[in-house]
Amino acid sequence: MPKLDWRRAVGFIRACSVGRWYTGEPVNRSRCLQDGCMDVDLLTTFGLFAVSAMLVCYALEEKSHWFVLAFAGSCVLGSTYGFLQGAWPFGLVEAVWALIALRRWRRIA
């Protein structure tokens, strides 16, 4: 079995995380920022917001029944993100979670 070169593996992971293929050279982050390869598009920002809102609302559900409703709404946002991004299984699961949370809210309120 060949020995794993950890520096090369870490360089590969770092290179892939900024959208570049591994070339054997260290990743120059300032060059990536100038080239625009670290730009975040609007859909990714929307997805980050949706999932962050789901996490916050889920953590605060015990404080008020309104957070259960907000969790259901953020699940709808997460579902929308999943379908727009092309990950339809994620969108479908989030839609189911939205229905479950909405049902819980109606039972609690």
Buried (B, 14 or more C-beta within 10 A) or exposed (E): EEEEEEEEEEBBEBBEEBEBEBEEEEBEEEEBEEEEEEEEEEEEEBBEBBBEBBEEBBEBBEEEBBBBBBBBBBBBBBBBBBBEBEBEEBBEBBBEBBBEBBEBBEEEE
